Amino acid sequence: MPNPVVVGLSGNFNRPSKTRLLVTNTVNRISRQYGLAAEIYDLIDLGDSLGSARHVSELSSEAGKILDRIIAADILVVGTPTYKGSYAGLFKHFVDLLEPLALKGKPVVLTATGGSDRHALIVEHQLRPLFGFFMAHTLPTGVFAVDRDFLNHEIISEHIHARIDQAVEEARPFIGQSVAVTTLSATG
């Protein structure tokens, strides 16, 4: 029986990044809390084929494998930096390559980072509708962090830690379902 997996996708093309740090922190907490395997990717892992791909078949084999891992995840954590009030363009381009039902019913934790509080509604006004289109089950608590929430590649804000803890707790019912489904299919 394969171990259920939580997959993180950081919509950033830089490494290190605050977005990847936020996604990684959230993925690791879910992994530890529920005993799930963890995988984390960002746009740089998708390689050069992403920018020119107009269809999934035009992605490199490595990028295609990552897309498959995202679709197969038992729970997904996504994050994006905020640019001019919205998600990163290449992040959106990658999401545009997904089939409309690829994430149907999948539990998704939404996270974002920004330079100021002016972007705080990106989770509610940009990410939630985007993943709603795919009929994903976005968890109620999104996490938005700004520059002051980080220091030396660590999250230092208790408020952000509390938001992540809340999102991790909201994942509980979905983790149990995916483990039960995996167990049934392995024994049935």
Short mmCIF file of the C-alpha atoms (twelve columns), coordinates in Angstrom:
data_MODEL
# 
_entry.id   MODEL 
# 
loop_
_atom_site.group_PDB 
_atom_site.id 
_atom_site.type_symbol 
_atom_site.label_atom_id 
_atom_site.label_alt_id 
_atom_site.label_comp_id 
_atom_site.label_asym_id 
_atom_site.label_seq_id 
_atom_site.Cartn_x 
_atom_site.Cartn_y 
_atom_site.Cartn_z 
_atom_site.pdbx_PDB_model_num 
ATOM 1   C CA . MET A 1   0.000   0.000  0.000   1 
ATOM 2   C CA . PRO A 2   1.569   3.329  -1.009  1 
ATOM 3   C CA . ASN A 3   1.910   5.920  1.700   1 
ATOM 4   C CA . PRO A 4   -0.486  8.859  1.189   1 
ATOM 5   C CA . VAL A 5   1.384   11.966 0.105   1 
ATOM 6   C CA . VAL A 6   1.105   15.690 0.627   1 
ATOM 7   C CA . VAL A 7   2.530   17.643 -2.298  1 
ATOM 8   C CA . GLY A 8   3.561   21.274 -2.221  1 
ATOM 9   C CA . LEU A 9   3.820   23.567 -5.238  1 
ATOM 10  C CA . SER A 10  5.501   26.932 -4.872  1 
ATOM 11  C CA . GLY A 11  4.653   29.233 -7.757  1 
ATOM 12  C CA . ASN A 12  8.008   30.935 -7.619  1 
ATOM 13  C CA . PHE A 13  10.930  30.676 -10.010 1 
ATOM 14  C CA . ASN A 14  13.529  31.656 -7.413  1 
ATOM 15  C CA . ARG A 15  15.168  29.543 -4.776  1 
ATOM 16  C CA . PRO A 16  15.320  30.206 -1.917  1 
ATOM 17  C CA . SER A 17  12.071  32.113 -1.653  1 
ATOM 18  C CA . LYS A 18  9.617   33.086 1.041   1 
ATOM 19  C CA . THR A 19  6.871   31.358 -0.906  1 
ATOM 20  C CA . ARG A 20  8.752   28.059 -0.982  1 
ATOM 21  C CA . LEU A 21  9.521   28.437 2.722   1 
ATOM 22  C CA . LEU A 22  5.816   28.936 3.508   1 
ATOM 23  C CA . VAL A 23  4.759   25.980 1.333   1 
ATOM 24  C CA . THR A 24  7.527   23.765 2.746   1 
ATOM 25  C CA . ASN A 25  6.633   24.632 6.325   1 
ATOM 26  C CA . THR A 26  2.965   23.814 5.699   1 
ATOM 27  C CA . VAL A 27  3.724   20.561 3.844   1 
ATOM 28  C CA . ASN A 28  6.120   19.406 6.559   1 
ATOM 29  C CA . ARG A 29  3.617   20.078 9.315   1 
ATOM 30  C CA . ILE A 30  0.912   18.120 7.501   1 
ATOM 31  C CA . SER A 31  3.384   15.322 6.834   1 
ATOM 32  C CA . ARG A 32  4.468   15.090 10.483  1 
ATOM 33  C CA . GLN A 33  0.948   15.446 11.886  1 
ATOM 34  C CA . TYR A 34  -0.579  12.686 9.763   1 
ATOM 35  C CA . GLY A 35  2.384   10.504 8.803   1 
ATOM 36  C CA . LEU A 36  2.222   11.331 5.095   1 
ATOM 37  C CA . ALA A 37  5.072   11.284 2.630   1 
ATOM 38  C CA . ALA A 38  5.988   14.789 1.457   1 
ATOM 39  C CA . GLU A 39  7.084   16.198 -1.889  1 
ATOM 40  C CA . ILE A 40  7.748   19.857 -2.680  1 
ATOM 41  C CA . TYR A 41  8.236   21.468 -6.060  1 
ATOM 42  C CA . ASP A 42  8.539   24.951 -7.399  1 
ATOM 43  C CA . LEU A 43  8.457   26.339 -10.901 1 
ATOM 44  C CA . ILE A 44  12.202  25.978 -11.353 1 
ATOM 45  C CA . ASP A 45  11.751  22.196 -11.049 1 
ATOM 46  C CA . LEU A 46  9.473   22.259 -14.111 1 
ATOM 47  C CA . GLY A 47  12.300  23.525 -16.298 1 
ATOM 48  C CA . ASP A 48  12.353  25.510 -19.494 1 
ATOM 49  C CA . SER A 49  9.559   23.615 -21.214 1 
ATOM 50  C CA . LEU A 50  6.939   25.260 -18.994 1 
ATOM 51  C CA . GLY A 51  7.097   28.683 -20.598 1 
ATOM 52  C CA . SER A 52  6.484   27.481 -24.148 1 
ATOM 53  C CA . ALA A 53  4.101   24.589 -23.450 1 
ATOM 54  C CA . ARG A 54  0.600   25.098 -24.783 1 
ATOM 55  C CA . HIS A 55  -0.477  21.595 -23.790 1 
ATOM 56  C CA . VAL A 56  0.632   19.031 -21.222 1 
ATOM 57  C CA . SER A 57  2.182   16.934 -23.981 1 
ATOM 58  C CA . GLU A 58  4.648   19.765 -24.676 1 
ATOM 59  C CA . LEU A 59  6.117   19.651 -21.168 1 
ATOM 60  C CA . SER A 60  9.436   17.901 -20.626 1 
ATOM 61  C CA . SER A 61  9.168   14.404 -19.200 1 
ATOM 62  C CA . GLU A 62  10.373  15.685 -15.801 1 
ATOM 63  C CA . ALA A 63  7.758   18.466 -15.756 1 
ATOM 64  C CA . GLY A 64  5.112   15.935 -16.788 1 
ATOM 65  C CA . LYS A 65  6.082   13.681 -13.893 1 
ATOM 66  C CA . ILE A 66  5.749   16.599 -11.471 1 
ATOM 67  C CA . LEU A 67  2.327   17.451 -12.879 1 
ATOM 68  C CA . ASP A 68  1.309   13.805 -12.390 1 
ATOM 69  C CA . ARG A 69  2.535   13.899 -8.764  1 
ATOM 70  C CA . ILE A 70  0.505   17.057 -8.127  1 
ATOM 71  C CA . ILE A 71  -2.636  15.494 -9.569  1 
ATOM 72  C CA . ALA A 72  -2.078  12.256 -7.606  1 
ATOM 73  C CA . ALA A 73  -1.472  14.021 -4.271  1 
ATOM 74  C CA . ASP A 74  -3.745  13.112 -1.391  1 
ATOM 75  C CA . ILE A 75  -3.542  16.724 -0.273  1 
ATOM 76  C CA . LEU A 76  -2.054  19.665 -2.112  1 
ATOM 77  C CA . VAL A 77  -0.447  22.807 -0.701  1 
ATOM 78  C CA . VAL A 78  -0.045  25.614 -3.221  1 
ATOM 79  C CA . GLY A 79  1.597   28.968 -2.802  1 
ATOM 80  C CA . THR A 80  2.434   31.927 -4.965  1 
ATOM 81  C CA . PRO A 81  4.239   35.195 -4.581  1 
ATOM 82  C CA . THR A 82  2.008   38.180 -5.224  1 
ATOM 83  C CA . TYR A 83  2.802   40.376 -8.203  1 
ATOM 84  C CA . LYS A 84  0.669   43.463 -8.741  1 
ATOM 85  C CA . GLY A 85  -2.200  41.972 -6.728  1 
ATOM 86  C CA . SER A 86  -2.280  38.547 -8.372  1 
ATOM 87  C CA . TYR A 87  -0.486  35.218 -8.634  1 
ATOM 88  C CA . ALA A 88  2.671   34.688 -10.642 1 
ATOM 89  C CA . GLY A 89  2.144   34.412 -14.396 1 
ATOM 90  C CA . LEU A 90  4.085   31.159 -14.831 1 
ATOM 91  C CA . PHE A 91  2.189   29.656 -11.892 1 
ATOM 92  C CA . LYS A 92  -1.091  30.459 -13.663 1 
ATOM 93  C CA . HIS A 93  0.290   29.129 -16.924 1 
ATOM 94  C CA . PHE A 94  1.138   25.816 -15.249 1 
ATOM 95  C CA . VAL A 95  -2.328  25.603 -13.702 1 
ATOM 96  C CA . ASP A 96  -3.836  26.386 -17.122 1 
ATOM 97  C CA . LEU A 97  -2.285  23.159 -18.429 1 
ATOM 98  C CA . LEU A 98  -4.363  21.040 -16.030 1 
ATOM 99  C CA . GLU A 99  -7.502  19.315 -17.244 1 
ATOM 100 C CA . PRO A 100 -10.617 20.975 -15.741 1 
ATOM 101 C CA . LEU A 101 -11.456 17.938 -13.557 1 
ATOM 102 C CA . ALA A 102 -7.873  17.046 -12.603 1 
ATOM 103 C CA . LEU A 103 -8.223  18.391 -9.058  1 
ATOM 104 C CA . LYS A 104 -11.912 17.613 -8.487  1 
ATOM 105 C CA . GLY A 105 -12.506 17.052 -4.769  1 
ATOM 106 C CA . LYS A 106 -8.808  17.336 -3.906  1 
ATOM 107 C CA . PRO A 107 -8.149  19.099 -0.581  1 
ATOM 108 C CA . VAL A 108 -5.967  22.146 -1.210  1 
ATOM 109 C CA . VAL A 109 -4.298  24.474 1.291   1 
ATOM 110 C CA . LEU A 110 -3.886  27.932 -0.248  1 
ATOM 111 C CA . THR A 111 -0.879  30.083 0.668   1 
ATOM 112 C CA . ALA A 112 0.654   33.261 -0.700  1 
ATOM 113 C CA . THR A 113 3.361   35.764 0.095   1 
ATOM 114 C CA . GLY A 114 3.568   39.458 -0.622  1 
ATOM 115 C CA . GLY A 115 5.664   42.500 0.049   1 
ATOM 116 C CA . SER A 116 2.910   44.294 1.963   1 
ATOM 117 C CA . ASP A 117 -0.518  43.868 3.497   1 
ATOM 118 C CA . ARG A 118 -2.014  45.446 0.359   1 
ATOM 119 C CA . HIS A 119 -1.973  41.965 -1.167  1 
ATOM 120 C CA . ALA A 120 -3.576  40.120 1.749   1 
ATOM 121 C CA . LEU A 121 -6.740  39.212 -0.154  1 
ATOM 122 C CA . ILE A 122 -4.940  37.280 -2.888  1 
ATOM 123 C CA . VAL A 123 -5.922  33.987 -1.282  1 
ATOM 124 C CA . GLU A 124 -9.628  34.860 -1.258  1 
ATOM 125 C CA . HIS A 125 -9.884  36.886 -4.459  1 
ATOM 126 C CA . GLN A 126 -7.424  35.080 -6.722  1 
ATOM 127 C CA . LEU A 127 -6.467  31.595 -5.523  1 
ATOM 128 C CA . ARG A 128 -9.804  30.386 -4.121  1 
ATOM 129 C CA . PRO A 129 -11.725 31.147 -7.354  1 
ATOM 130 C CA . LEU A 130 -8.927  29.630 -9.455  1 
ATOM 131 C CA . PHE A 131 -9.015  26.316 -7.605  1 
ATOM 132 C CA . GLY A 132 -12.806 26.523 -7.345  1 
ATOM 133 C CA . PHE A 133 -12.887 26.338 -11.138 1 
ATOM 134 C CA . PHE A 134 -11.162 22.953 -10.851 1 
ATOM 135 C CA . MET A 135 -13.716 21.874 -8.222  1 
ATOM 136 C CA . ALA A 136 -10.925 21.354 -5.713  1 
ATOM 137 C CA . HIS A 137 -11.871 21.466 -2.055  1 
ATOM 138 C CA . THR A 138 -9.984  24.506 -0.817  1 
ATOM 139 C CA . LEU A 139 -9.605  24.378 2.942   1 
ATOM 140 C CA . PRO A 140 -11.206 27.304 4.790   1 
ATOM 141 C CA . THR A 141 -7.997  28.746 6.213   1 
ATOM 142 C CA . GLY A 142 -5.578  30.303 3.768   1 
ATOM 143 C CA . VAL A 143 -2.194  31.619 4.815   1 
ATOM 144 C CA . PHE A 144 -0.810  34.951 3.615   1 
ATOM 145 C CA . ALA A 145 2.591   36.130 4.848   1 
ATOM 146 C CA . VAL A 146 4.560   39.318 4.273   1 
ATOM 147 C CA . ASP A 147 8.253   40.149 4.549   1 
ATOM 148 C CA . ARG A 148 8.083   40.937 8.290   1 
ATOM 149 C CA . ASP A 149 6.870   37.364 8.967   1 
ATOM 150 C CA . PHE A 150 10.274  35.948 7.927   1 
ATOM 151 C CA . LEU A 151 13.806  36.294 9.235   1 
ATOM 152 C CA . ASN A 152 16.876  34.343 8.076   1 
ATOM 153 C CA . HIS A 153 14.785  31.875 6.053   1 
ATOM 154 C CA . GLU A 154 12.498  31.102 8.978   1 
ATOM 155 C CA . ILE A 155 8.891   32.008 9.746   1 
ATOM 156 C CA . ILE A 156 9.017   34.140 12.871  1 
ATOM 157 C CA . SER A 157 5.411   35.301 13.141  1 
ATOM 158 C CA . GLU A 158 3.275   33.506 15.704  1 
ATOM 159 C CA . HIS A 159 0.225   34.616 13.723  1 
ATOM 160 C CA . ILE A 160 1.474   32.762 10.633  1 
ATOM 161 C CA . HIS A 161 2.328   29.665 12.686  1 
ATOM 162 C CA . ALA A 162 -1.217  29.749 14.118  1 
ATOM 163 C CA . ARG A 163 -2.748  30.017 10.614  1 
ATOM 164 C CA . ILE A 164 -0.684  27.067 9.406   1 
ATOM 165 C CA . ASP A 165 -1.695  25.037 12.485  1 
ATOM 166 C CA . GLN A 166 -5.338  25.829 11.762  1 
ATOM 167 C CA . ALA A 167 -5.006  24.732 8.115   1 
ATOM 168 C CA . VAL A 168 -3.250  21.523 9.199   1 
ATOM 169 C CA . GLU A 169 -6.130  20.741 11.564  1 
ATOM 170 C CA . GLU A 170 -8.672  21.430 8.797   1 
ATOM 171 C CA . ALA A 171 -6.920  18.797 6.665   1 
ATOM 172 C CA . ARG A 172 -7.653  16.060 9.218   1 
ATOM 173 C CA . PRO A 173 -10.963 14.796 7.747   1 
ATOM 174 C CA . PHE A 174 -9.457  14.543 4.270   1 
ATOM 175 C CA . ILE A 175 -6.343  12.738 5.387   1 
ATOM 176 C CA . GLY A 176 -8.438  10.067 7.054   1 
ATOM 177 C CA . GLN A 177 -10.499 9.618  3.885   1 
ATOM 178 C CA . SER A 178 -7.470  9.209  1.645   1 
ATOM 179 C CA . VAL A 179 -5.893  6.682  4.008   1 
ATOM 180 C CA . ALA A 180 -9.184  4.742  4.211   1 
ATOM 181 C CA . VAL A 181 -9.620  4.783  0.429   1 
ATOM 182 C CA . THR A 182 -6.024  3.627  -0.111  1 
ATOM 183 C CA . THR A 183 -6.478  0.836  2.444   1 
ATOM 184 C CA . LEU A 184 -9.757  -0.321 0.869   1 
ATOM 185 C CA . SER A 185 -8.304  -0.392 -2.630  1 
ATOM 186 C CA . ALA A 186 -5.253  -2.295 -1.405  1 
ATOM 187 C CA . THR A 187 -7.366  -4.923 0.381   1 
ATOM 188 C CA . GLY A 188 -10.413 -4.972 -1.892  1 
# 
